[in-house]
């Protein structure tokens, strides 16, 4: 059931608008116009010497005329995405209010011990969200009494007046994707040793860049969390490959995912920065990494891969939130992202859950309510405000952008290799066997009919949509706000049968679908977590091309294409596996996720254990319902009896 | 003679430029064609001297790719003439990528 209907959304929007206007009016009346500009000491461009009200041109050489700040009349320093001119000081004031009002829209009973988990990618929007929460939850220590009891009572009073009492940060480390950059970069046909060496250099650069970016993101988030005056602002970091974590346990109808404790840092004000040893990844992550990459390799298209990563990331965050007692999860989605998602989600077959995916509050799961408080704020404004508010941010490459970066680096290294650049570090000879996932990527690339040339720009549906919206926004400045506001008018239709939700993304299932264009996987083998692989079965070819990644994780689900019966050991060795036809799997997934499954081309592709478990649960529920169906009284029977 | 300006990248744009976030570049003065150093000309210089490959990841036509913000001395370039702004010595030009994944 959806607790946020259209009326509620409209009322929330109206409240926001009214509060916004009132706040701005109040600020205008109460605060004198800032008298100084450029307090950062930066030299001003020519606009700084322009007289008030934009009487003179700001730039030379036919530049557009200077515009005055709409609040104070001083020369403006920024043009917002909505084409409003502000000076820096007024921009900071307005954005501070807008971000706080956005967070204030998250409806929750005050003082009820609400815990919110802030999902931080490390980018400007989510980092600013954490910054805003820190400001809102701030309790001024200086005003507290010296008496500890009185101070504690004051803190309790202050907290009870706030919507959220505690917050935490969660970050999903996706540096594992760097392994996949090279494998989809058109490296199937090597022209010679030079190209091979260039690829090896570029691979190394991609991995080191991913590691350093993640380290920076983690340091930035630690810096942010330390600004909080709360004794405990945990920063929980998990790796995306942890969806294959072996600590998956089932009980009470919920699935808990193990988050390696070594990756968690609980901050206290007095503690120093954790030593690097505390941030060493868990030992299990390498095998999880292999499984994750094998799964990714088995999915044929870049769009489906990105969508799968997005869905799994979301589920990982929700699991972490639930297991740690956070009832709310806040995301930093800006208006630009919402507008892009509006189009790309429809293109990817996720129109049925669009109303939830773009809503301010997604309360389908009452134990994990998802909020998007920045959904009405433009990304440009957020990025500039984050920079000027000293909120550190760093963007990690996605699959598509990483592939493009890899191709760029490869070209540069190729040039250096061909010029016999002696400054290039030596590449050690590869003596280790090629990992199974790497072979899987190569097989998938070879099987792909639309093999992209490495000279082309790698593009997925989401990146193309982003480019489309950005280009439109540049020429028609109302694009993003129009599309985003359209999303507020979407009405979520509650599913007829509440128990039917997708086993992969938990979205509503509202289809049947007929596939015709691409061959679909015909079998999904779901094994119970207690089953062990048989001797000589999966994994017997360890280190060779025959190795099967499902051997070490019996709870995972291999998806087996019809033609793979001879090449895969999974289907033959697990004779007691619960094998079901494709249609049963597709029936248990929403259309968007079935589109991902449709792109599964490789044998032995594993889905995370949580998916297998949910599929087994959904199947047993359906089976039980079928068994007792003849004893159930239907509406027709009632009519007949009457 | 040269015109020294500071060039900065953030938001993932630095990955296109050897992961260097800030650098001082010296532009030859006068330009070969005798014209002044505008941002339009500066972008061409960046493409030819720093980027070299795959300019479409940073540029679109003769301007910057949509989704990458430009600040000149911490001021929005849309206020100062965008491509037609004439660079001065010690200017700081910052490119912030807001693209997903940088």
Interface residues (C-beta under 8 A of the other chain):
Chain A: X38 X40 X42 X43 X44 X45 X46 X47 X58 X59 X60 X61 X62 X63 X64 X66 X67 X76 X77 X78 X79 X85 X88 X123 X124 X209 X212 X336 X337 X340 X379 X380 X383 X384 X387 X388 X393 X394 X395 X396 X397 X398 X399 X400 X401 X402 X404 X405 X407 X408 X411 X412 X457 X462 X463 X466 X467 X470 X471 X473 X474
Chain B: X10 X11 X12 X15 X16 X19 X36 X38 X52 X53 X54 X56 X57 X60 X66 X67 X69 X71 X72 X73 X74 X75 X76 X78 X79 X80 X81 X82 X84 X85 X86 X88 X90 X91 X92 X96 X97 X98 X99 X100 X101 X102
